[in-house]
Amino acid sequence: MPDLGAPKNLFDRIGIPKSLATGYLALALFMIGDGVEQGYLSAFLTDEGFSAGRIALMFTLYGVTAGISAWMAAALSDVIGPRRLMLAGAAIWVVFHVLFVTLGVLEHVEVLLLACYGLRGFGYPLFAYGFLMWVIRTARPQRLGMAVGWFWFAYIAGFSTLSPLVAKASIAAIGPLPTLWAAMCVIAAGTAVALTVRAPGGDRPPVRADENPLRSLLTGVSILWQEPKVAVAGVVRVINGVSQFGFPVFLPVYFTRSLDFSLGDWLTIYSVMYMVNLGCNLLAGYWSDRYGISPVVRWMGCAGCAVTTVAFYYVPTTTHSFWLSLLTGCLFCACLAGFSPMSALMPLLAPRRTGAAMAGLNLGAGLGTAAGPALVSLCLTPLGVEGVMWVFGACYALGAALTLFLRVAPHTREPVPGGELPVG
């Protein structure tokens, strides 16, 4: 049960449940290993002779399996507990990563490249979203926005901020292929740290032992038509991911081939812009606790990304300036942080069905990893890079309109200091 008392230590004051502090570190390490390839894999596979269409399909399949896995994560955490779920995710990641590199990349078998990379997509959502469910059940309600903000801080710190820097250093030292192998060392470190977490509920599922696992999974889908607001939130969560997971499919090639940026410069841009995202995740969590989740998602997240996504094409293309490109990327990622409080919104949209609501949201998060690459696959050839960026911008504009439906009934709102309500 969450600790409802006043903050007693530094961790409580900054919004991190003390018993889960090492879990945030484990998440960051795991996501470094998972994200090492993001900044260069498409360019590397292009150099290895794989076509752009095959690469986009590979990322799309990865996104589909990640979406299924994310949907399963919330319900499975109820059935087997977050810790076992995290360990299962790590095992899946390692097994299929080895097969992806050996059979797909080294043997150059396209079917196995697609299959193994796609199946590896089941791994990271079980680890990451299993831990997110642990956070939601442990954090004090008054600090839930900050606790979730710290989750996304650790997630983005590993996946999008530190991993490009690790990749840049590793590629310079040992080359791109050995870097794929080195990622497993970081995954192992994150898994080892996760074993040290001793928060309540990690091993014992919070639901009855005789609960039907299939039934728990199906509620994560059925809630989408039983609770329309959860479905709308899921769509917004899909939109959240279109650029974040679509960009790695084509922007490394565009920046290094069409704009003549070095791979090192691109990895620096990719890393620094998500470094800005880190601090803004915490800022978005604070603002959502103070002013409301829906306004933050609508204006900072959707509207901000609609503008900055398009700008991230025109500014680098017209100026060829490293610094202006970096600035524009940073503005995009600052706005992207506006989506991070959405996980704190779900317990308010469906207070009696939190697990199912989180499953619906996680399904949207996972499908966002597929939607971005799928849009690239569909639009890149007929519309070009410019057209793809406009399609992404239009998706965010649609998301801004959808947030108007994400209002919470007054009786479900939790009071916060000063008498303000956390959701608009």
Secondary structure, 3 states (H helix, E strand, C coil): CCCCCCCCCHHHHHCCCHHHHHHHHHHHHHHHHHHCCCCCHHHHHHHCCCCHHHHHHHHHHHHHHHHHHHHHHHHHHHHHCHHHHHHHHHHHHHHHHHHHHHHHHHCCCHHHHHHHHHHHCCHHHHHHHHHHHHHHHHCCHHHHHHHHHHHHHHHHHHHHHHHHHHHHHHHHHHCHHHHHHHHHHHHHHHHHHHCCCCCCCCCCCCCCCCCCHHHHHHHHHHHHHHCHHHHHHHHHHHHHHHHHHHHHHHHHHHHHHHCCCCHHHHHHHHHHHHHHHHHHHHHHHHHHHHHCHHHHHHHHHHHHHHHHHHHHHHHHHHHCCHHHHHHHHHHHHHHHHHHCCHHHHHHHHCCCCHHHHHHHHHHHHHHHHHHHHHHHHHHHHHHHHHHHHHHHHHHHHHHHHHHHHCCCCHHHCCCCHHHCCCCC
